[in-house]
Amino acid sequence: MTEIRYEVTDGVAVITLDAPERRNALSVEMSRELIDAARTAEADESVGAVVVTGGAHFCAGAVRSVLADTGRDPVEDEAYRNLETVYAAFTTLGSIAVPTVAAVRGAAVGAGLNLTLATDLRIVSRNARLLPGFAQIGIHPGGGHFTLIERVAGREAAAALGLFGDEIDGDRAVALGLAWAAYDDGDVLDRAVEIAGRVAKDPALARRMVASFRRETAPGGMPWDVAVELERSPQMWSLRRKHGG
């Protein structure tokens, strides 16, 4: 991998976007490498959680050439597939069978904000900048942007950010429910790895729990009685594993 760094420590896979010269804007190649890294973590049964980060600058969106090529001919095969690959970077991260945490420093813009919101949990810098940025460059949001915001922070936040293009910092993101906790910039990655490490101690259980978590918290919600039945099977599995000898 040339634009992504991947390392595993104590069951936590850390995926780092590593193109600082463009503030980690998602190229097609970086997107492919991010997909590969996410799938590598998923395939490694010793991995119980994934943390995705970008160092000092999380992700400045998609590289402009990908958007420009698509704009010239949206249905031309290569352009269409290239944008699809960028989308797949965050849809893959959001669907792998492992709990995921975003450690966000600097800016998360457009597709970078999508990547942030694709994870199960977000730990952010107090001075992080979270903004859609789509309308500001004259394009419609993409990648399910409104849905991603609405499912974690509600309709009002989806309107303020996605529709009206508001920008928020890390503290405001926590207040809105877009992130779990905000820390000083230098502490963000350590805190994200620490919280990921709690569930990563038992990778098999982590994978069972995240499957239930995502089903029960999917858009539209789930009736309580259905959730009780959904949880019964993996809970019985965990009890048998713990006490069955």
FIDREN-118804 format. One line per field, with one value per residue (C-alpha): residue number from 1; residue in one letter; y, x, z. Coordinates in steps of 0.1 Angstrom, whole numbers. Layout:
# FIDREN-118804
num	c(NUM,...);
residu	c(a,...);
yy	c(Y,...);
xx	c(X,...);
zz	c(Z,...);
This chain:
# FIDREN-118804
num	c(1,2,3,4,5,6,7,8,9,10,11,12,13,14,15,16,17,18,19,20,21,22,23,24,25,26,27,28,29,30,31,32,33,34,35,36,37,38,39,40,41,42,43,44,45,46,47,48,49,50,51,52,53,54,55,56,57,58,59,60,61,62,63,64,65,66,67,68,69,70,71,72,73,74,75,76,77,78,79,80,81,82,83,84,85,86,87,88,89,90,91,92,93,94,95,96,97,98,99,100,101,102,103,104,105,106,107,108,109,110,111,112,113,114,115,116,117,118,119,120,121,122,123,124,125,126,127,128,129,130,131,132,133,134,135,136,137,138,139,140,141,142,143,144,145,146,147,148,149,150,151,152,153,154,155,156,157,158,159,160,161,162,163,164,165,166,167,168,169,170,171,172,173,174,175,176,177,178,179,180,181,182,183,184,185,186,187,188,189,190,191,192,193,194,195,196,197,198,199,200,201,202,203,204,205,206,207,208,209,210,211,212,213,214,215,216,217,218,219,220,221,222,223,224,225,226,227,228,229,230,231,232,233,234,235,236,237,238,239,240,241,242,243,244,245);
residu	c(m,t,e,i,r,y,e,v,t,d,g,v,a,v,i,t,l,d,a,p,e,r,r,n,a,l,s,v,e,m,s,r,e,l,i,d,a,a,r,t,a,e,a,d,e,s,v,g,a,v,v,v,t,g,g,a,h,f,c,a,g,a,v,r,s,v,l,a,d,t,g,r,d,p,v,e,d,e,a,y,r,n,l,e,t,v,y,a,a,f,t,t,l,g,s,i,a,v,p,t,v,a,a,v,r,g,a,a,v,g,a,g,l,n,l,t,l,a,t,d,l,r,i,v,s,r,n,a,r,l,l,p,g,f,a,q,i,g,i,h,p,g,g,g,h,f,t,l,i,e,r,v,a,g,r,e,a,a,a,a,l,g,l,f,g,d,e,i,d,g,d,r,a,v,a,l,g,l,a,w,a,a,y,d,d,g,d,v,l,d,r,a,v,e,i,a,g,r,v,a,k,d,p,a,l,a,r,r,m,v,a,s,f,r,r,e,t,a,p,g,g,m,p,w,d,v,a,v,e,l,e,r,s,p,q,m,w,s,l,r,r,k,h,g,g);
yy	c(0,35,58,38,25,-6,-20,-42,-41,-60,-68,-32,-25,11,22,55,77,88,114,146,167,167,164,128,137,103,94,62,44,55,44,10,7,17,-10,-36,-26,-28,-62,-73,-64,-82,-114,-115,-132,-118,-83,-71,-34,-10,26,48,80,105,120,158,161,135,137,167,148,133,146,171,153,124,148,167,135,124,158,157,125,110,77,71,37,46,79,62,33,56,76,43,32,64,57,21,33,44,20,-9,6,10,-26,-48,-73,-55,-25,7,40,72,93,127,155,185,186,160,174,160,124,127,135,105,83,96,90,55,42,30,56,89,104,139,167,197,219,195,209,189,203,190,213,200,231,253,238,238,201,181,159,123,90,90,122,133,98,94,127,120,86,98,133,137,157,191,184,169,201,225,206,189,214,247,238,247,238,225,218,188,200,209,175,159,181,172,134,133,122,105,125,154,156,178,172,152,128,118,87,73,77,61,32,29,27,3,-19,-25,-45,-58,-80,-105,-104,-131,-114,-80,-93,-108,-77,-53,-74,-71,-34,-25,-45,-30,6,6,35,30,14,-20,-30,-40,-75,-81,-69,-93,-122,-109,-108,-142,-163,-144,-141,-178,-184,-161,-178,-213,-201,-187,-213,-244,-257);
xx	c(0,13,-14,-27,-8,-21,-10,-25,-17,-35,-65,-69,-63,-53,-59,-42,-48,-14,-14,-7,3,-34,-48,-58,-83,-96,-81,-92,-60,-63,-100,-90,-62,-87,-111,-83,-72,-108,-112,-79,-90,-123,-106,-82,-101,-76,-88,-116,-119,-107,-96,-94,-75,-57,-31,-32,-58,-85,-98,-104,-131,-126,-98,-113,-102,-125,-154,-144,-141,-175,-190,-177,-195,-213,-221,-187,-177,-143,-155,-186,-166,-140,-166,-182,-148,-146,-181,-171,-143,-168,-196,-171,-157,-193,-202,-172,-180,-158,-166,-151,-140,-130,-102,-107,-82,-82,-109,-134,-150,-175,-166,-143,-172,-190,-161,-162,-200,-197,-180,-197,-182,-163,-136,-127,-104,-119,-108,-117,-136,-166,-183,-201,-185,-205,-227,-196,-181,-213,-223,-251,-241,-233,-227,-259,-247,-281,-288,-255,-260,-296,-291,-266,-278,-313,-331,-322,-285,-289,-305,-280,-250,-260,-286,-273,-236,-230,-196,-190,-160,-155,-172,-203,-202,-204,-232,-252,-245,-223,-193,-189,-161,-138,-102,-72,-57,-27,-48,-74,-57,-47,-82,-97,-74,-80,-118,-114,-92,-119,-140,-110,-100,-126,-127,-153,-177,-170,-181,-213,-222,-215,-238,-266,-259,-261,-293,-311,-300,-306,-327,-363,-356,-367,-395,-383,-398,-380,-348,-352,-355,-326,-303,-313,-292,-258,-263,-269,-238,-218,-232,-224,-189,-184,-200,-203,-168);
zz	c(0,-9,4,34,64,82,115,142,179,206,183,171,134,127,92,85,54,44,17,37,7,-3,32,25,-3,-15,-49,-67,-56,-20,-20,-33,-7,20,9,9,44,57,41,55,90,85,73,103,131,157,149,172,162,135,140,109,111,89,111,114,86,85,49,26,5,-29,-52,-76,-107,-99,-96,-127,-148,-137,-144,-180,-188,-158,-175,-191,-178,-162,-146,-133,-118,-103,-84,-74,-59,-38,-25,-18,5,31,24,29,61,74,67,76,104,130,152,137,153,135,151,136,136,113,87,75,44,20,13,43,65,49,58,94,97,82,114,144,167,164,186,175,182,199,170,143,113,101,71,40,15,-14,-21,-16,-47,-66,-65,-49,-19,-27,-10,10,28,42,54,72,91,99,113,139,147,133,107,120,119,84,73,90,77,45,32,45,46,82,97,132,155,176,207,187,170,205,215,184,188,157,178,212,227,219,232,227,193,204,224,198,183,217,231,200,202,239,234,205,226,251,226,207,237,226,187,183,208,192,158,172,190,161,139,164,170,133,128,158,151,114,100,108,141,154,177,212,210,177,191,220,196,174,204,217,194,197,235,238,217,241,272,259,250,285,307,285,291);
